[in-house]
């Protein structure tokens, strides 16, 4: 295949027009048309841009038949699990955002006689949780149906696409770690900044902000951003791991067996978390203790999954 034929194939594969490609390359549509018809040849800097744009090596684009290396995504796996990844990330982000919002409300709203501010914060938190659970249920049912219909997927991702994703994955994880450190620095530093100051007088003081709740809210905001980035990075990584997807549906594989165990253990852990949360909040009226419960038990789920999968010989 010529360069022009490869360009035409890659452009149609990604479902973009000549005008869109021209805009991305900062050239005219006529230039793209001439490239695809082999009437002219792109300059070296444009060739490098084209290779990066299509996640294709320069050598393959110039010398090889790109279409022979391409496996079609017949089942629309990529678009489905990209959407699934965003749904799960949104659900996790909503739960943590609910906790952050609750802490902000407790920090800035003054207490009124006969009005339980902590109960109000708990109600707001439950609203966020309800929306998140609805998203999880829809995403889970859709995923279960898709996986039942398509238990095996041929790996259609090119090596260059996986490498391009890995670069993004590293950036997302690094950014998440940065936000965690920012949150820790702010939380630790606030102990020195607000020590003995009137701002820390308490939520019952009219006209003042409760520093403890405010610091907790800012810290949780940083954690929310970090965990959301981690969740998105992790679910996107699973999206590109076709081998893991196929093993997960092979009843004889260790990956399938470990997945069943992980689901059972994590289900029990989160059920226990819900019971403790309701007991602390509704029965004992200690929402300040109930708030971190889901985060702590979520970490416990992660640790359980690591332990269960630690000796899996099928892991790459």
C-alpha positions as CSV (number, residue, x, y, z in Angstrom):
1,X,0.0,0.0,0.0
2,X,1.2,3.5,-0.7
3,X,1.3,6.3,1.8
4,X,-1.9,7.9,0.3
5,X,-3.8,4.6,0.5
6,X,-2.7,4.1,4.1
7,X,-3.8,7.7,5.0
8,X,-7.2,7.2,3.4
9,X,-7.7,3.9,5.3
10,X,-6.7,5.4,8.6
11,X,-8.9,8.4,8.1
12,X,-11.9,6.3,7.3
13,X,-11.1,3.9,10.1
14,X,-11.4,6.8,12.6
15,X,-14.5,8.1,10.9
16,X,-13.1,11.6,10.2
17,X,-13.4,13.8,7.1
18,X,-10.7,15.3,5.0
19,X,-11.7,18.7,6.4
20,X,-11.3,17.5,10.0
21,X,-7.9,15.9,9.2
22,X,-6.8,19.1,7.4
23,X,-7.8,21.2,10.4
24,X,-5.8,18.9,12.8
25,X,-2.8,19.1,10.5
26,X,-3.2,22.8,10.0
27,X,-3.3,22.5,6.2
28,X,-5.9,22.9,3.5
29,X,-8.3,20.1,2.5
30,X,-6.8,20.1,-1.0
31,X,-3.4,19.2,0.6
32,X,-5.0,16.2,2.3
33,X,-6.7,15.2,-0.9
34,X,-3.4,15.3,-2.8
35,X,-1.7,13.2,0.0
36,X,-4.3,10.5,-0.3
37,X,-4.2,10.4,-4.1
38,X,-0.3,10.4,-4.0
39,X,-0.2,13.6,-6.0
40,X,2.0,15.1,-3.4
41,X,4.0,14.0,-0.3
42,X,3.7,15.5,3.2
43,X,6.8,17.2,4.7
44,X,8.6,15.4,7.5
45,X,7.0,17.4,10.3
46,X,3.6,16.6,8.9
47,X,4.4,12.9,8.5
48,X,5.4,12.8,12.2
49,X,2.1,14.6,13.1
50,X,0.1,12.1,11.0
51,X,1.8,9.1,12.7
52,X,1.1,10.6,16.1
53,X,-2.5,11.5,15.2
54,X,-3.4,8.0,14.0
55,X,-1.3,6.2,16.7
56,X,0.7,4.5,14.0
57,X,4.5,4.1,13.5
58,X,6.0,6.2,10.8
59,X,7.6,3.1,9.2
60,X,4.3,1.3,9.0
61,X,2.5,4.3,7.6
62,X,5.1,4.7,4.8
63,X,6.2,1.2,4.0
64,X,3.6,-1.3,5.2
65,X,0.0,-2.1,4.4
66,X,-1.7,-0.7,7.5
67,X,-5.1,-2.3,6.7
68,X,-3.6,-5.8,6.9
69,X,-2.6,-5.1,10.6
70,X,-6.0,-3.8,11.5
71,X,-8.6,-6.0,13.2
72,X,-12.1,-4.5,13.1
73,X,-14.0,-3.9,16.3
74,X,-17.1,-5.7,15.0
75,X,-18.9,-5.7,18.4
76,X,-18.3,-2.0,19.2
77,X,-16.4,-3.1,22.3
78,X,-14.3,0.1,22.4
79,X,-17.2,2.5,22.4
80,X,-19.2,0.4,24.9
81,X,-16.4,0.1,27.5
82,X,-15.3,3.7,27.0
83,X,-18.8,4.6,28.1
84,X,-18.8,2.1,30.9
85,X,-15.5,3.5,32.2
86,X,-17.0,7.0,32.3
87,X,-20.2,5.7,34.1
88,X,-18.2,4.0,36.8
89,X,-15.9,7.0,37.2
90,X,-18.9,9.3,37.5
91,X,-20.5,7.1,40.2
92,X,-17.4,7.0,42.3
93,X,-16.9,10.7,41.8
94,X,-20.5,11.4,43.0
95,X,-20.1,9.4,46.2
96,X,-17.0,11.3,47.2
97,X,-18.4,14.6,46.0
98,X,-21.4,13.9,48.2
99,X,-19.1,13.5,51.2
100,X,-17.2,16.6,50.3
101,X,-20.4,18.6,49.9
102,X,-21.7,17.4,53.2
103,X,-18.5,18.6,55.0
104,X,-18.6,22.0,53.2
105,X,-22.2,22.5,54.4
106,X,-21.4,21.6,58.0
107,X,-18.5,24.1,57.8
108,X,-20.3,27.1,56.4
109,X,-23.9,26.8,57.7
110,X,-24.5,28.0,61.3
111,X,-26.4,25.7,63.6
112,X,-29.9,26.7,64.5
113,X,-31.8,25.7,67.6
114,X,-34.0,22.7,66.9
115,X,-32.3,22.1,63.6
116,X,-29.9,19.2,63.1
117,X,-27.2,20.3,60.6
118,X,-25.5,16.9,60.7
119,X,-28.8,15.2,59.7
120,X,-29.1,17.7,56.8
121,X,-25.6,16.9,55.7
122,X,-26.4,13.2,55.8
123,X,-29.5,13.7,53.7
124,X,-27.4,15.5,51.1
125,X,-24.9,12.7,51.1
126,X,-27.6,10.1,50.7
127,X,-28.9,12.0,47.6
128,X,-25.5,11.8,46.0
129,X,-25.2,8.1,46.9
130,X,-28.7,7.3,45.5
131,X,-27.7,8.9,42.1
132,X,-24.4,7.0,42.1
133,X,-26.1,3.7,42.9
134,X,-28.5,4.2,40.0
135,X,-25.6,4.8,37.7
136,X,-23.8,1.7,39.0
137,X,-26.9,-0.5,38.5
138,X,-27.5,0.7,34.9
139,X,-23.8,0.4,34.0
140,X,-23.6,-3.1,35.6
141,X,-26.7,-4.4,33.9
142,X,-25.5,-3.1,30.5
143,X,-22.0,-4.6,31.1
144,X,-23.4,-7.9,32.1
145,X,-25.6,-8.1,29.0
146,X,-22.7,-7.1,26.7
147,X,-20.3,-9.6,28.2
148,X,-23.0,-12.4,28.0
149,X,-23.5,-11.6,24.3
150,X,-19.8,-11.2,23.5
151,X,-17.7,-13.5,25.9
152,X,-14.7,-13.4,23.5
153,X,-13.2,-10.4,21.7
154,X,-10.4,-10.5,19.2
155,X,-7.7,-8.0,20.2
156,X,-8.0,-5.2,17.7
157,X,-5.9,-2.5,19.5
158,X,-2.7,-1.7,17.7
159,X,0.6,-1.7,19.6
160,X,0.9,2.1,19.0
161,X,-2.6,2.7,20.5
162,X,-1.8,0.8,23.6
163,X,1.5,2.7,24.0
164,X,-0.3,6.0,23.5
165,X,-2.8,5.0,26.2
166,X,0.0,4.0,28.6
167,X,1.5,7.5,28.4
168,X,-1.9,8.9,29.4
169,X,-2.3,6.4,32.1
170,X,1.0,7.5,33.7
171,X,-0.1,11.1,33.6
172,X,-3.5,10.3,35.2
173,X,-1.9,8.3,38.1
174,X,0.8,10.9,38.7
175,X,-1.8,13.7,38.8
176,X,-3.9,11.7,41.3
177,X,-0.8,11.3,43.5
178,X,-0.1,15.0,43.3
179,X,-3.7,15.8,44.5
180,X,-3.3,13.4,47.5
181,X,-0.1,15.1,48.5
182,X,-1.7,18.5,48.1
183,X,-4.6,17.4,50.4
184,X,-2.2,16.1,53.0
185,X,-0.2,19.3,53.0
186,X,-3.3,21.4,53.4
187,X,-4.7,19.2,56.2
188,X,-1.4,19.2,58.1
189,X,-0.7,22.9,57.5
190,X,-4.1,23.9,58.7
191,X,-3.4,22.6,62.2
192,X,-0.7,25.3,62.5
193,X,-2.7,28.1,60.6
194,X,-5.9,27.8,62.6
195,X,-4.5,26.9,66.0
196,X,-6.1,29.3,68.6
197,X,-7.9,31.3,65.9
198,X,-11.5,32.3,66.1
199,X,-12.4,30.5,62.9
200,X,-12.1,27.3,64.7
201,X,-14.6,28.2,67.4
202,X,-17.1,25.7,66.2
203,X,-20.1,25.3,64.0
204,X,-22.4,26.8,66.7
205,X,-20.7,30.1,66.6
206,X,-22.7,32.6,64.5
207,X,-20.8,34.2,61.6
208,X,-17.8,31.9,61.8
209,X,-16.7,28.9,59.7
210,X,-15.9,25.6,61.4
211,X,-12.3,25.1,60.6
212,X,-12.3,21.4,61.3
213,X,-15.1,20.7,58.8
214,X,-13.6,23.1,56.3
215,X,-10.2,21.5,56.4
216,X,-11.9,18.1,56.1
217,X,-13.9,19.3,53.1
218,X,-10.8,20.7,51.3
219,X,-8.9,17.4,52.0
220,X,-11.9,15.4,50.7
221,X,-12.0,17.6,47.6
222,X,-8.4,16.7,46.8
223,X,-9.1,13.0,47.6
224,X,-12.2,13.1,45.3
225,X,-10.2,14.4,42.4
226,X,-7.4,11.9,43.0
227,X,-9.7,8.8,43.4
228,X,-11.7,9.9,40.3
229,X,-8.5,10.0,38.3
230,X,-7.4,6.6,39.6
231,X,-10.8,5.1,38.8
232,X,-10.8,6.4,35.3
233,X,-7.3,5.3,34.7
234,X,-8.0,1.8,36.0
235,X,-11.2,1.3,34.1
236,X,-9.6,2.6,30.9
237,X,-6.6,0.2,31.5
238,X,-9.1,-2.7,31.8
239,X,-10.7,-1.6,28.5
240,X,-7.4,-2.0,26.6
241,X,-6.7,-5.4,28.3
242,X,-8.5,-7.7,25.9
243,X,-6.6,-10.7,27.2
244,X,-7.9,-10.1,30.7
245,X,-11.5,-9.6,29.3
246,X,-11.4,-13.0,27.6
247,X,-9.9,-14.8,30.5
248,X,-12.6,-13.4,32.8
249,X,-15.2,-15.3,30.7
250,X,-13.2,-18.6,30.5
251,X,-14.8,-20.8,33.2
252,X,-11.6,-22.8,33.5
253,X,-9.3,-19.9,34.0
254,X,-7.8,-18.7,37.3
255,X,-8.8,-15.1,36.4
256,X,-12.5,-16.2,36.2
257,X,-12.3,-18.0,39.6
258,X,-10.5,-15.1,41.2
259,X,-13.1,-12.7,39.8
260,X,-15.9,-14.6,41.4
261,X,-14.1,-14.7,44.8
262,X,-13.3,-11.0,44.6
263,X,-16.9,-10.1,43.8
264,X,-18.2,-12.2,46.8
265,X,-15.7,-10.8,49.3
266,X,-16.1,-7.2,48.2
267,X,-19.9,-7.5,48.2
268,X,-19.8,-8.7,51.8
269,X,-17.4,-5.9,52.8
270,X,-19.5,-3.2,51.3
271,X,-22.7,-4.7,52.8
272,X,-21.0,-4.5,56.2
273,X,-20.0,-0.9,55.4
274,X,-23.6,0.0,54.7
275,X,-24.8,-1.5,58.0
276,X,-22.2,0.3,60.0
277,X,-22.9,3.6,58.1
278,X,-26.6,3.4,58.9
279,X,-26.0,2.5,62.5
280,X,-23.6,5.4,63.0
281,X,-25.7,7.9,61.2
282,X,-29.3,7.0,61.9
283,X,-29.1,5.3,65.2
284,X,-26.2,7.0,66.9
285,X,-26.5,10.3,65.0
286,X,-22.7,10.4,64.5
287,X,-22.5,11.4,60.9
288,X,-18.9,12.7,61.4
289,X,-17.8,9.1,62.1
290,X,-20.0,7.6,59.4
291,X,-18.7,9.7,56.6
292,X,-15.2,8.0,56.1
293,X,-16.6,4.5,56.4
294,X,-17.2,3.9,52.7
295,X,-13.7,5.2,51.8
296,X,-12.1,2.9,54.4
297,X,-14.1,-0.2,53.3
298,X,-13.4,0.7,49.7
299,X,-9.7,0.5,50.5
300,X,-10.4,-2.9,52.2
301,X,-12.0,-4.1,48.9
302,X,-8.9,-3.1,47.0
303,X,-6.6,-4.9,49.5
304,X,-8.8,-8.0,49.3
305,X,-8.6,-8.0,45.5
306,X,-4.8,-7.7,45.6
307,X,-4.6,-10.7,48.0
308,X,-6.9,-12.9,46.0
309,X,-5.1,-12.2,42.7
310,X,-1.5,-12.2,44.0
311,X,-0.7,-15.7,42.8
312,X,-2.5,-15.7,39.5
313,X,-0.2,-17.2,36.9
314,X,-2.3,-15.8,34.1
315,X,-1.3,-12.2,35.0
316,X,1.0,-10.7,32.4
